Amino acid sequence: MTSTTAGYGQYCPISRALDVLGERWSLLILRDLLIGTTRFNDLARGLPGLSRSLLAKRLRQFERAGLIEKVGTEYLLTAAGQELEPILFGLGEWGARWTFGEPRPDELDAGLLVWWMHSRLDTSSLPGKRQVLCVRFTDDVHRYWIVIESGVASVCDSDPGYPIDVTISSDVDSLYQVWLGRIPLPHAMRTGRVVFSGPSALTRRMPSVLRLSPVAGYSDPSNVLDPATRAS
């Protein structure tokens, strides 16, 4: 495994690891690869602030470093790449405890949230071959549709023309905080911050269908230190 950029000039395994992982966007690309995103266009959609040219460059760097291999149109993690999982999610756990707080306005991207949500759906309990979830934000004019065909979910930002089975209504801030584990979904439902509309046979399944972010377990507010504690 070799570095693709100028190194730090220190004979140290941490230095060598940073040669491979320390450039901008690298860890977020690896985050998405670790949670199962394998295609270039899907990686690009899940990282909207990253240019496609830089994404391609980072993927080539990872290939040369032995972290991934391209098989057809998919980028698959090697054993070396897979071994980053406890390290990367350990960083997420640290971040949730020491740096996480209320979301900033520039962090709330409704389309990105729906994209993340669709990748985590557990569709095993849904009946029939097709279900359509409409996500309506009370503070964003855009609507989104998640179309589930034979258990496979995709996102549409224009009406796909199918009947809607369940509508999910929320403000962007609340749904983000539910997704990331800061607000329990049952509490959000009781207080009206998240509302499921549709046949009860489907709406009552939504809490099990909408699996949360892989880092949601780290984001319980009781485990997050307040700023005064962090500074002490």
C-alpha positions in Angstrom: 0.0 0.0 0.0 1.6 3.2 -1.1 0.9 6.9 -0.7 -0.4 8.9 -3.7 0.6 12.3 -2.4 3.6 14.0 -0.7 4.0 12.5 2.8 4.7 14.1 6.1 8.3 13.0 6.2 7.8 11.0 9.4 8.4 7.3 9.8 5.2 6.6 11.8 2.1 4.4 11.0 -0.2 7.3 11.8 1.7 9.5 9.4 1.5 6.8 6.7 -2.3 6.4 7.3 -2.8 10.1 6.9 -1.0 10.0 3.6 -3.8 7.8 2.4 -6.8 9.1 4.4 -6.0 12.6 5.3 -7.2 14.6 2.3 -10.4 16.5 2.1 -13.5 14.4 1.5 -11.6 11.1 1.8 -13.3 10.0 5.0 -16.8 10.9 3.9 -16.3 8.9 0.7 -15.2 6.0 2.8 -18.1 6.5 5.1 -20.5 6.0 2.2 -18.6 3.0 0.8 -18.7 1.4 4.3 -22.5 1.7 4.5 -23.0 0.1 1.1 -22.8 2.7 -1.6 -20.9 1.2 -4.5 -21.7 3.1 -7.7 -20.1 6.4 -8.8 -23.4 8.3 -9.4 -24.8 7.2 -6.0 -21.6 8.3 -4.3 -21.8 11.7 -6.0 -25.4 12.2 -5.1 -24.7 11.4 -1.4 -21.9 14.0 -1.4 -23.4 17.0 -3.1 -20.6 19.4 -2.1 -18.0 17.2 -3.8 -17.2 17.7 -7.5 -17.4 14.6 -9.7 -13.8 15.2 -10.9 -12.5 15.2 -7.3 -14.6 12.1 -6.4 -13.0 10.3 -9.4 -9.6 11.4 -8.2 -10.1 10.2 -4.7 -11.5 6.8 -5.9 -8.4 6.4 -8.1 -6.2 7.2 -5.1 -8.1 4.6 -3.0 -7.6 2.0 -5.7 -3.9 2.6 -5.9 -3.7 2.5 -2.1 -5.4 -0.9 -2.0 -8.6 0.2 -0.2 -11.0 -0.5 -3.0 -11.2 -2.3 -6.3 -13.4 -1.6 -9.2 -15.5 -4.5 -10.4 -17.6 -3.6 -13.4 -19.4 -0.4 -12.4 -19.0 -0.9 -8.7 -16.3 0.2 -6.2 -15.9 -2.5 -3.6 -13.9 -2.3 -0.4 -10.9 -4.6 0.0 -10.0 -6.2 3.3 -7.9 -3.1 4.0 -10.8 -0.8 3.3 -13.3 -2.9 5.4 -10.9 -2.7 8.4 -11.5 1.1 8.5 -15.1 0.5 9.7 -14.4 0.5 13.5 -11.9 3.4 13.0 -14.3 5.6 11.0 -17.4 4.9 13.2 -15.2 5.3 16.3 -14.5 8.8 15.0 -18.3 9.2 14.6 -18.9 8.2 18.2 -16.2 10.6 19.4 -17.7 13.4 17.2 -21.2 12.7 18.6 -20.0 12.9 22.2 -17.7 15.9 21.9 -18.6 18.1 18.8 -22.3 17.4 18.0 -25.0 19.8 18.9 -28.0 21.6 17.3 -27.8 21.6 13.5 -26.7 24.7 11.7 -28.8 26.0 8.8 -26.1 25.3 6.3 -26.1 21.6 7.3 -29.8 21.0 6.6 -30.1 19.7 3.1 -33.6 18.2 2.6 -32.7 16.3 -0.6 -29.6 14.8 0.9 -31.6 13.7 4.0 -34.1 11.9 1.8 -31.3 10.3 -0.1 -29.7 9.0 3.1 -33.1 7.8 4.4 -33.9 5.8 1.2 -30.6 3.8 1.5 -31.5 2.6 5.0 -35.2 1.4 4.5 -36.1 -2.0 5.7 -38.7 -3.0 3.2 -39.2 -6.6 4.3 -42.5 -5.9 6.0 -44.1 -3.9 3.2 -46.8 -5.7 1.1 -47.1 -5.8 -2.7 -44.6 -5.1 -5.4 -44.6 -1.3 -5.2 -44.9 1.3 -2.5 -44.6 5.0 -2.8 -43.6 7.3 0.1 -44.0 11.0 -0.3 -41.8 13.2 1.9 -43.3 16.6 2.5 -41.3 19.2 4.4 -43.3 22.0 6.1 -40.4 24.5 5.6 -39.1 23.4 2.2 -41.1 23.8 -1.0 -39.5 20.7 -2.6 -41.3 17.4 -2.4 -39.6 14.0 -2.7 -40.9 10.6 -3.5 -39.3 7.3 -2.5 -40.4 4.5 -4.8 -40.0 1.0 -3.6 -40.1 -1.6 -6.4 -39.9 -5.2 -5.2 -38.1 -4.1 -2.1 -35.6 -1.8 -3.9 -35.9 1.9 -3.1 -35.1 4.9 -5.4 -35.6 8.6 -4.9 -37.5 10.9 -7.2 -37.6 14.7 -7.0 -40.5 15.0 -9.4 -43.8 13.1 -9.2 -43.3 9.6 -10.5 -47.0 9.3 -11.3 -47.8 6.5 -8.9 -50.4 6.6 -6.1 -48.9 7.6 -2.8 -49.2 5.0 -0.1 -47.7 7.0 2.9 -46.9 10.7 3.3 -44.2 11.6 5.7 -44.6 15.2 7.0 -42.0 17.1 9.0 -39.8 20.1 9.1 -36.2 19.5 7.9 -34.6 20.1 11.3 -36.8 17.7 13.1 -36.5 14.9 10.6 -32.7 15.3 10.5 -32.6 15.0 14.3 -34.8 11.9 14.3 -32.6 10.4 11.6 -29.5 11.0 13.6 -30.9 9.7 16.9 -31.1 13.1 18.7 -35.0 12.9 18.9 -36.6 9.5 19.4 -39.1 8.9 16.6 -42.0 8.0 19.0 -41.5 11.3 20.7 -41.5 13.1 17.4 -44.7 11.4 16.4 -46.4 12.2 19.7 -45.5 15.8 19.4 -46.5 16.1 15.8 -42.9 16.9 14.6 -43.1 13.8 12.3 -46.5 12.7 10.9 -47.2 9.6 8.8 -50.4 9.8 6.8 -52.0 6.9 4.9 -53.7 3.6 5.6 -53.0 2.5 9.2 -51.8 -0.9 8.0 -48.9 0.9 6.4 -48.3 3.9 8.7 -48.0 1.7 11.8 -45.1 -0.1 10.1 -43.2 3.1 9.3 -41.1 3.2 12.6 -39.6 -0.2 11.6 -39.3 0.6 7.9 -37.4 3.9 8.5 -34.1 2.6 10.0 -32.0 5.4 11.3 -28.5 6.5 10.5 -25.7 4.1 11.3 -24.4 6.7 13.8 -27.8 7.3 15.4 -26.9 5.2 18.4 -24.0 7.6 19.2 -26.2 10.7 19.1 -28.4 10.3 22.1 -28.4 13.8 23.7 -27.8 12.2 27.1 -24.4 11.1 25.8 -23.4 14.4 24.2 -21.4 16.7 26.4 -22.6 20.4 26.6 -20.1 23.2 25.6 -19.3 24.0 29.2 -18.3 20.4 29.9 -16.2 20.3 26.7 -14.3 23.4 27.7 -13.5 22.2 31.2 
